[in-house]
């Protein structure tokens, strides 16, 4: 089972990916985690990525695709995986499709987590982070016990530059432009599924499991059992 989580910043991809990973016993593959690990371990690809990041440039499709290809070749991905943050471009989607074809497996389902723009802006612009211990908060949904102060280490929490409301709006506009061709790619292959993420994570998870169940039943005749596992994989 191969799942691709798409959605704008603030849609909750990371949270939902972790819930799906626990429910389906599949690895949650985050491009951010892969990148940090490669850089920390100073792998050849990690060194290339680090040089790109330190120079202020954007990671090329080639580097990102190579990092993903390397990660997907690991043994824990043999039963499938949950991709969070990849693909982001049409070229990346085509590269992933080629990987699947080369492996002789069915293409993964692309699940788009959608929410109203005002909800996304509120989620992102309300985020706060502790610069010392990296604890995350939200001014409305998860505030610290003492206003402006980290519960864990007592440091002053801050708003990240890319969570400023004006920056958030620009990020969302840029995302909408970037994903048009990506969505069309998966729509043409009847692989794009829409799920409303403007609700509690547990409800989003339940709806996604229903989408997965229906999609894999059509593809393979298999269905999820009560624990969320496919009867046949």
N, C-alpha and C positions, 0 to 999 in steps of 0.2 A: 504494500500500500504506500503510494507516494502522494503526499499532500503539499501543495504550494499555497502559502498564505499571502494574499495580496491585500492592499488597503492603504489608505493615506496615513500620514503621521497622526498619531492619536487614536487610531482605530482599535488599538488593543492587541495587535498581532503577537507581541511577546507574551502577554498574559495568557491568551488563548492557546498559543503554541505549547506552553508549558502544561496547561491542563490537558490538551490532546496527547501530549507525550506520555503523561502519567496514565491516561485512560487507555491508550492504545499500545503502550509499551514500545513506542518508536522513538528514536533519537530526535531531539529538537535541534535543528541545525540553524544557528543564527550567523549571518555573515559577519556581524560585529565580533562575535566570540571567536570565529575562525580567524579573522584578521588579527585580533589581539594575541591569540595563541601563536600564530605563525611569526609575528613580530617578536614576541617574548622568547620563543624558542630559536629565533634567528635561523629559520630554515631559508633556503635560497629564495623561495617565493616571499617569505617574510621580510627578507632584506630588501627585495625589490619594492614591496609594499611600503616599508618604512621609509625608504628614500623618497618615494612618491608623496607620502603623507607629510614628511618633514619639509619638502620643497613647496608645500601648499597646493599641490596638484590633486586632481581627482584620479582615483584608481582606474586604470584602463580596463576595458572589457576582458582583455587577454589575462591580466593578473587575476581578476575576480573569478573568471571562468576556470582558470587553472586551480585556484584555491578550492573551489567547490568540487571540481572533478577529483582532486586529491582526497577531499573529505568523504565524498560519496563512495570511494573505493574501499573504505574501511569496513571491517567485518560486521560492525553493528548496524550497517545500513542494508544488509542483505535482505531483510524482510521489508524494508521500506524506510521512510523518513518523513519529517515535517520540515519544510523549508520556510524560513522566516527572513525576508530581506533579499531574496533571490528567486527569480530573476527580477531585475529592475528595468531592463531595456529589451527591445525586440531581439537584438543580437544575442543577449544572454538566454532568452527564451528559446531561440533556435538552437543554441549550443546545448541546452539541457535536453531538448527534444532529440538531438543527435546522440547524446549520451544514452538516452533511454533506448533508442533504436539499435544502437551498437550492442547494448546489453540484452536485447530481445525481450524487454519488458513493456507492459502496457504504459501509456503515458499517464502522468500524474494528474490529479484533479486540482484545478486552480480555484481557490475559494477567496472571493473578494469580500472583505469585511467593510461594510459601508455604514456611515453615520452622517447626520446632517452637519453642514459646515459649522454652524454655531456651536454644536456639541464638541466638535474637534478643536475649535479655537479655545473653548472653555477648558477642555482637558489639558491642552498643551500649555496655554498661558497661565494656568493655575498651578503648574508643577513647580516644586522647589526642591533643591538638593543641598545636602550638607557637603561643603567643600573638603571637610576633614575625613569623614568616614563614608561618604557617598550614599548615605541614606536618602531615600526619596519620600517626598511628601506632596500633598495637594491641598491648597488653601481651603477647598470646600469638601472634598471627598475623604481626605486623609491628613488633616492638619496635625502638627505636633501638639503635645500637651500644653506647652507654653508657647505662645505666639512668637514666631520667628526664631525659635531655639530648637536645635536638634535634641530629640529625646535621648539618643544614645550617648553623645559625647559633649553636649552642651554648647556646640559651636553655633554661630549665626548661620541660618540657612539662607540660600540665595536663589535667584532666578537665573537660569542659564541664558546666555545671549540668544540662542536659537529658540528659546521659549518666550521671548518678548512678543507681545501680540502682533506688532507690525511685521516681525520676522515670520511668525507663524502663518500669517495670511499669505506672505510671499511663498513660503514653503508649500502651502496647499495648492496655490495656483501653478507653481512649477511642477508639482506632482501630477496634477490633472493633465498637463500638457504632455508629460513624459510617458504616461501610461496608456494613452489612446491606442497606439499601435500594439502595445502589449495585450490589452484587452481584446482587440480585434483578432489577434493571433489565436487566443484561446477560445474565443467565441466561434471562430470558423471551424474549430475542431470539436465543438460542442463539449468543451472541458471547463468552461467558466461557470461557476456557481456563485450566486449572490446571497449573502447572509447579513442581516441587520445586526450591527454590533452596538446599537444604542440601547442596551439593556444589561442586566447583571451578567457577569462572565459565565455563571453556571447555566443560564438560559441560552446564551450564545453557544456554549459547548453542546447543549442538547440539540439545538437546531442544526449545528454542523454535523453531529453524529447522524442525524436523520438524512442530511444531504449525502453524506458518505455512504450510508446504508443503501439509499436508493441508487446512487451512481454505480457502486460496485455490484449491486444486484443486477443491474442492466448489463454491465461489462462482463461479469464472470458467473452470474447466477448465485454468488455467495452473499450471505447476509451477516450482519453483526449479531453476536449473541448478547446476553444480558450484561456481560462484563465489558462490552464494547469491543471485543475481539472478533475478527472474522471467523466464521465456522471453518472456512478453508482459505488458506493464504497462498 
